């Protein structure tokens, strides 16, 4: 049964702990509302928290720093209840109020007790450890046990991690559980899925060691601070990027542009070139999308340092020293050519993920033909046909970090407008007083 309407009128459910969801949650908390933030992964930040800074001689405006700023803002808000390892699976609505059922998966380590000392990881006998952090920037910074790797869950009597834990955080007996929350409004910001490069089999991702995705590259630079070849851990000197992997591909059903791939490849290439002027970097592309106001001048600067090759790569091959050979058609010359590289980076696109499908069924939300959520208003893309449900971020369609932040702000504003609380818009730059939002406007 839904609880007292007066209490519910101050509660909002945000689905998704990426940059758009965190932004909405922060703004709603600042407006005096109680926020339940549901995230299916072990930690918050989405993919954005895994992106590296791409500054070279100067800032290249990749906006990765905005995710860190938003995370700092998020951590100091006391009206946000963070529900990681959770997914919504059912919802009922009465008089515009929601009761949403949530399933919480066990992580076998208590978030309340874990102090992230790492002693459990050190003693785990499994190669690479079965007990781990999601990544070094994880929030909450709490370990979890990978049940598929843990010896105990395979029937062996191993208790090493529990025996060394100083706070008793390890909980082998933790079970999946269901619970419900009430809400007056819902913000859906459940993100996207990166394209699985294995679907483009001619590029041999997962087969050739020195073929990686752009997300792999981001994580290497973000968490390791340097780029190395997977095959021998040496620094690559000849690097190639292949664009539109999984985007603008009618055969795969992804006939749309993912919007972010061109600029992130150029920024990444420029960063790598700046680190080592002797590197040779080539970008293979169909055409480069000019989707940012400064993209033209940035492209000109990149063209002086990077080989921009308008060409259609075909099958990739591997020679005996693990170098990768790209066979391609040079469109301008009308010739078939090949070139050898130490490392090939696949610029994968953005897809509507499985989570979008699940959430759409729970709340009865419509989707576009490409799988992303459908807005009912071309002028305010956060609006849905459900009066008290709003969408934000890449679950509505491919977009970059600043656009996701802006849409998260707009969704929060619409929630509070519905509640008629006198909330002032923060989307108008003239009203922005917070210097962190001035940074956002600079990057838009």
C-alpha positions in Angstrom: 0.0 0.0 0.0 1.3 3.5 -0.9 2.1 5.5 2.2 0.8 8.9 3.2 0.6 11.2 0.1 2.1 14.2 1.9 5.3 12.2 2.6 5.4 10.8 -0.9 5.2 14.3 -2.4 8.7 14.9 -1.3 10.2 11.7 -2.6 11.7 11.1 -6.1 13.2 8.0 -7.6 16.2 8.4 -10.0 17.1 5.4 -12.1 20.7 5.3 -13.1 23.9 6.5 -11.4 25.8 7.9 -14.4 26.4 11.6 -15.0 22.8 12.5 -15.9 21.3 10.6 -13.0 23.8 12.0 -10.5 23.1 15.5 -11.8 19.4 15.1 -11.4 19.8 13.6 -7.9 22.0 16.5 -6.8 19.5 19.2 -8.0 16.5 17.4 -6.5 18.3 17.1 -3.2 19.2 20.8 -3.3 15.5 21.6 -3.8 14.7 19.8 -0.5 13.4 16.5 -1.9 14.3 13.0 -0.7 16.0 11.0 -3.5 16.4 7.3 -3.9 19.1 6.7 -6.6 19.0 3.2 -8.1 22.1 1.9 -9.9 22.5 -1.7 -11.2 26.3 -1.7 -11.0 28.5 -1.9 -7.9 29.4 1.8 -8.1 28.3 5.2 -9.5 29.6 7.3 -12.3 28.6 5.3 -15.2 31.1 5.1 -18.1 32.1 8.8 -17.6 34.1 8.1 -14.5 36.2 5.7 -16.5 37.2 8.4 -19.1 40.6 9.9 -19.0 41.5 13.6 -19.3 42.5 14.3 -22.9 44.4 17.5 -22.4 47.5 17.8 -24.5 49.4 21.1 -24.6 46.1 22.7 -23.5 42.6 21.6 -22.6 40.9 19.7 -25.4 37.5 20.1 -23.8 36.7 16.4 -23.4 34.7 17.3 -20.2 35.9 14.2 -18.3 36.8 16.5 -15.4 33.1 17.5 -15.1 32.3 13.9 -14.0 34.8 14.3 -11.1 33.3 17.6 -10.2 29.8 16.2 -10.2 31.0 13.2 -8.1 32.4 15.6 -5.5 29.1 17.5 -5.4 27.2 14.3 -5.1 29.2 13.0 -2.1 28.2 15.9 0.1 24.4 15.7 -0.4 22.7 14.1 2.6 19.2 13.7 1.0 20.3 11.1 -1.5 19.9 7.4 -0.6 22.3 5.5 -2.9 21.1 2.0 -3.9 23.8 0.3 -5.8 23.5 -3.4 -7.1 19.8 -2.6 -7.6 17.3 -2.8 -10.4 13.7 -1.9 -10.7 11.4 -4.7 -11.8 7.8 -3.6 -11.1 5.9 -0.4 -10.6 2.3 0.6 -9.8 0.8 4.0 -10.0 -2.1 5.5 -8.0 -3.2 9.1 -8.5 0.1 10.0 -10.0 2.1 8.4 -7.1 4.4 5.4 -7.6 5.3 2.3 -5.7 8.3 0.8 -7.3 9.7 -2.6 -6.5 13.5 -3.0 -6.5 15.7 -6.1 -6.6 19.0 -5.9 -4.7 21.7 -8.3 -5.8 24.3 -9.5 -3.1 27.9 -8.3 -3.3 28.9 -10.5 -0.4 30.8 -7.5 1.2 29.0 -5.1 3.5 29.1 -1.5 2.2 28.6 -0.2 5.7 31.5 -2.2 7.1 34.1 -2.3 4.3 36.9 0.2 4.7 38.6 -0.7 1.4 41.9 -1.7 3.1 42.5 -4.4 0.4 43.6 -7.1 2.8 41.0 -9.5 1.4 42.2 -9.0 -2.1 45.8 -9.7 -1.1 45.1 -13.1 0.4 42.7 -14.4 -2.2 44.2 -17.5 -3.8 42.4 -17.0 -7.2 44.6 -15.6 -10.0 43.7 -11.9 -10.2 41.6 -12.3 -7.1 37.9 -13.1 -6.8 37.4 -10.1 -4.4 37.9 -6.7 -6.0 37.0 -3.1 -6.4 34.9 -2.1 -9.4 37.7 0.3 -10.4 40.1 2.7 -8.5 37.6 5.6 -8.6 34.6 3.6 -7.4 31.9 5.2 -5.2 31.0 3.7 -2.9 34.6 2.5 -2.5 33.7 -1.0 -1.4 34.9 -4.4 -2.5 32.7 -7.2 -3.8 33.1 -10.9 -4.4 32.8 -12.2 -8.0 30.8 -15.4 -7.4 31.9 -16.9 -10.7 35.5 -16.9 -9.6 35.3 -17.4 -5.8 36.5 -20.9 -4.6 34.0 -20.9 -1.8 31.1 -20.6 -4.2 32.6 -23.5 -6.2 32.3 -25.8 -3.2 35.7 -25.3 -1.6 36.1 -24.5 2.1 38.0 -21.2 1.6 37.6 -18.4 4.2 40.8 -16.5 3.7 39.2 -13.1 2.8 36.9 -13.3 5.8 39.7 -14.3 8.2 41.8 -11.2 7.5 38.9 -8.6 7.2 39.4 -6.3 10.2 35.8 -5.1 10.3 33.9 -8.3 9.5 32.6 -7.0 6.2 32.8 -10.2 4.3 29.3 -11.8 4.2 29.2 -15.1 2.2 25.6 -15.7 3.2 24.2 -12.4 1.8 21.0 -13.1 -0.3 19.2 -11.3 -3.1 16.3 -9.3 -1.7 13.3 -7.3 -2.9 12.0 -4.1 -1.4 9.8 -1.2 -2.5 10.1 2.6 -2.5 7.5 5.3 -3.0 7.9 8.3 -5.3 6.0 11.3 -6.6 8.1 11.4 -9.7 10.7 9.3 -11.5 13.7 10.4 -13.5 15.0 7.7 -15.8 18.7 8.1 -16.6 19.7 4.5 -17.1 22.4 5.3 -19.7 23.6 3.3 -22.7 25.6 0.3 -23.7 28.8 0.5 -25.6 28.7 -1.4 -28.9 30.2 -4.9 -28.6 33.1 -4.8 -31.1 32.9 -8.6 -31.5 29.9 -8.0 -33.7 32.2 -6.5 -36.3 34.1 -9.8 -36.7 36.4 -8.5 -39.5 38.1 -6.3 -36.9 39.1 -9.3 -34.8 38.4 -7.8 -31.4 38.9 -10.4 -28.7 41.0 -12.4 -31.1 44.0 -10.2 -31.9 45.6 -9.0 -28.7 46.6 -5.6 -30.1 43.1 -4.7 -31.2 41.3 -2.8 -28.4 38.3 -0.5 -28.1 38.3 3.2 -27.3 36.8 2.3 -23.9 39.7 0.0 -23.2 42.1 2.8 -24.1 40.2 5.3 -21.9 40.5 2.9 -18.9 44.2 2.2 -19.5 45.0 5.9 -19.5 42.6 6.7 -16.6 43.7 4.0 -14.2 47.2 3.1 -15.3 48.4 6.4 -16.6 50.0 5.1 -19.7 49.3 3.1 -22.9 50.9 -0.3 -23.4 50.3 -3.1 -26.0 48.4 -6.0 -24.5 50.7 -8.5 -26.3 54.0 -7.6 -24.8 53.4 -4.6 -22.5 55.6 -2.4 -24.7 54.7 1.2 -25.7 53.1 1.3 -29.2 54.5 3.7 -31.7 52.2 3.1 -34.7 48.6 3.5 -33.7 45.4 3.4 -35.8 41.8 4.4 -35.0 38.9 2.9 -36.9 35.8 5.1 -36.8 32.1 4.2 -36.9 32.5 0.7 -35.3 28.8 -0.1 -34.6 27.4 3.3 -35.7 25.9 4.2 -39.1 25.7 0.6 -39.9 22.4 -0.5 -41.5 23.3 -4.2 -41.5 23.6 -4.1 -37.7 20.4 -2.0 -37.3 22.4 1.0 -36.0 21.8 3.5 -38.8 22.4 6.5 -36.5 25.5 8.5 -35.7 26.7 8.1 -32.1 27.8 11.7 -32.1 30.7 11.4 -29.7 33.1 9.1 -31.5 34.7 11.5 -34.0 35.7 14.0 -31.3 36.8 11.5 -28.7 39.1 9.8 -31.3 40.6 13.1 -32.3 41.1 14.2 -28.7 42.6 10.8 -27.8 44.9 10.8 -30.9 46.1 14.3 -30.1 46.8 13.4 -26.5 48.9 10.3 -27.6 50.8 12.3 -30.1 51.6 15.0 -27.5 53.0 12.3 -25.2 55.4 11.1 -27.9 56.0 13.3 -31.0 57.6 10.3 -32.8 54.4 8.4 -32.7 52.5 7.8 -36.0 48.8 8.0 -35.5 46.3 7.4 -38.3 42.5 7.7 -38.1 40.4 5.8 -40.7 37.0 7.4 -41.3 34.1 7.7 -43.6 33.6 11.3 -42.7 34.1 13.4 -39.6 31.0 14.8 -37.9 31.1 18.5 -37.1 28.8 18.4 -34.0 30.5 20.9 -31.7 30.9 24.6 -32.3 34.7 24.4 -32.1 35.0 21.1 -34.1 36.2 22.8 -37.3 39.2 24.6 -35.8 40.0 21.5 -33.7 40.0 19.3 -36.8 42.4 21.7 -38.5 44.8 21.5 -35.6 44.6 17.7 -35.5 45.2 17.4 -39.2 48.7 18.9 -38.8 49.7 16.1 -36.3 47.6 13.1 -37.3 47.1 11.2 -40.5 43.4 11.5 -41.4 42.6 8.8 -43.9 39.3 8.8 -45.6 39.2 5.0 -46.2 37.1 2.0 -45.6 39.0 -0.7 -43.6 38.3 -4.3 -44.5 39.6 -7.4 -42.8 42.4 -7.1 -40.3 45.3 -9.5 -40.2 48.0 -10.3 -37.7 51.7 -11.0 -38.4 54.1 -13.1 -36.4 55.2 -10.2 -34.1 51.5 -9.5 -33.2 51.4 -6.3 -35.3 48.1 -5.7 -36.9 47.7 -5.2 -40.7 44.8 -3.1 -41.9 43.6 -3.7 -45.4 41.6 -0.8 -46.7 40.2 0.9 -49.8 41.7 4.4 -50.3 38.6 6.2 -51.5 40.4 9.3 -52.8 42.9 7.3 -54.8 40.5 4.4 -55.6 43.1 1.8 -54.7 43.3 -1.1 -52.3 46.1 -0.7 -49.7 47.4 -2.1 -46.5 49.3 -0.7 -43.5 50.8 -2.2 -40.4 50.3 -0.9 -36.8 51.4 -1.8 -33.3 47.9 -1.1 -31.9 44.5 -0.6 -33.4 41.8 1.2 -31.5 38.1 0.6 -32.5 36.0 3.7 -32.0 32.8 2.0 -30.8 29.5 3.7 -30.7 26.6 4.0 -28.3 23.7 1.6 -28.2 20.4 1.4 -26.4 21.2 -1.2 -23.6 19.3 -4.0 -22.1 18.5 -1.8 -19.1 16.5 0.5 -21.3 14.4 -2.4 -22.5 13.7 -3.5 -18.9 12.8 0.0 -17.6 10.6 0.8 -20.5 8.5 -2.3 -19.7 8.3 -1.5 -16.0 7.0 2.0 -16.6 5.3 1.6 -20.0 7.6 4.1 -21.7 7.8 4.3 -25.5 11.0 3.8 -27.5 12.3 5.0 -30.8 13.0 2.5 -33.6 16.7 2.6 -32.6 15.8 1.5 -29.0 16.3 4.7 -27.1 13.5 6.3 -25.1 11.1 8.4 -27.0 10.3 11.9 -25.9 6.8 13.3 -26.5 8.1 16.9 -27.0 10.7 17.9 -29.6 11.5 21.1 -27.6 12.0 19.4 -24.2 13.4 15.9 -24.7 13.1 15.0 -21.0 9.3 14.8 -21.3 7.5 11.5 -21.7 3.8 10.7 -22.2 3.7 9.9 -18.5 3.2 13.1 -16.6 5.5 12.4 -13.7 8.2 10.4 -15.5 11.2 12.2 -17.1 14.1 10.9 -19.1 17.7 12.2 -19.1 21.1 11.4 -20.6 22.2 8.8 -23.2 19.1 6.6 -22.6 17.2 9.2 -24.6 19.8 9.2 -27.4 23.6 9.4 -28.0 25.1 12.5 -26.3 28.3 13.8 -24.7 29.0 14.6 -21.1 27.9 18.3 -21.1 24.7 17.4 -22.9 23.9 14.7 -20.4 24.5 17.1 -17.5 22.3 19.7 -19.1 19.5 17.1 -19.6 19.9 15.9 -16.1 19.4 19.5 -14.8 16.4 19.9 -17.1 14.7 16.7 -15.8 15.2 17.8 -12.2 13.8 21.2 -13.0 10.7 19.6 -14.5 10.2 17.4 -11.5 10.2 20.4 -9.2 8.0 22.5 -11.5 5.4 19.7 -11.3 5.5 20.0 -7.5 5.2 23.8 -7.8 7.9 24.5 -5.3 9.2 27.7 -6.7 12.4 26.1 -7.9 14.6 28.5 -10.0 16.0 27.4 -13.3 19.8 26.8 -13.3 19.9 26.2 -17.0 19.9 30.0 -17.8 23.6 31.0 -17.6 22.6 34.4 -16.3 21.2 32.7 -13.2 24.2 30.5 -12.6 26.2 31.4 -9.5 27.9 28.1 -8.8 31.4 28.2 -10.5 31.1 24.5 -11.3 28.1 25.3 -13.5 30.0 28.2 -15.1 32.6 25.5 -16.1 29.7 23.5 -17.6 28.5 26.5 -19.7 32.1 26.9 -20.9 32.1 23.4 -22.3 28.7 23.4 -23.9 
